[in-house]
Amino acid sequence: MKRTRKQPAAKSIATDRLNHVPSSEEIAVCAYIIWEREGCPHGRALEHWLQAEAQLRLAHSTTT
């Protein structure tokens, strides 16, 4: 008989919130909105992508 360890529900939920990875499509849409809001600057795609990913992770952690 194999024993499994279960995490307490609260810890599991907190871990899920921190580990949520937004989809590429979600990040792309958010990055595009950031890009437009900043006046469509060239050469900052990675910065906008990372900013969008961080915003989406934060939004998920505070709403779930």
C-alpha positions in Angstrom: 0.0 0.0 0.0 1.5 3.3 -1.1 1.1 6.3 1.2 0.6 9.7 -0.2 1.2 13.0 1.6 -1.6 15.5 1.3 -0.9 19.2 1.7 -3.4 21.2 3.7 -5.9 22.8 1.4 -4.9 26.4 2.3 -1.2 25.7 1.5 -2.2 24.0 -1.8 -4.3 27.0 -2.9 -1.6 29.5 -2.0 1.0 27.5 -4.0 -1.4 27.3 -7.0 -1.8 31.1 -6.9 2.0 31.6 -6.9 2.6 29.0 -9.6 -0.1 30.2 -12.0 1.4 30.6 -15.4 -0.7 32.8 -17.8 -1.1 31.4 -21.3 1.0 32.9 -24.1 -2.2 34.4 -25.6 -3.2 36.1 -22.4 0.3 37.6 -22.0 0.4 38.7 -25.7 -2.9 40.5 -25.4 -1.8 42.2 -22.1 1.6 43.1 -23.6 -0.1 44.7 -26.6 -2.3 46.8 -24.4 0.7 48.0 -22.4 2.5 48.7 -25.7 -0.4 50.8 -27.0 -0.8 52.6 -23.7 2.9 53.6 -23.8 2.6 55.1 -27.3 3.7 52.1 -29.4 7.5 52.3 -28.7 9.8 50.1 -30.7 12.4 47.8 -29.1 10.6 47.1 -25.8 8.7 43.9 -26.6 10.5 41.8 -24.0 9.9 44.5 -21.3 6.2 44.6 -22.2 6.0 40.8 -22.3 7.5 40.5 -18.8 5.4 43.3 -17.4 2.3 41.7 -18.8 3.2 38.3 -17.3 3.8 39.8 -13.9 0.6 41.7 -14.0 -1.4 38.6 -14.9 0.2 36.5 -12.2 -0.5 39.2 -9.6 -4.1 39.6 -10.8 -4.6 35.8 -10.5 -3.0 35.7 -7.0 -5.3 38.4 -5.7 -8.6 37.1 -7.3 -8.4 33.4 -6.7 
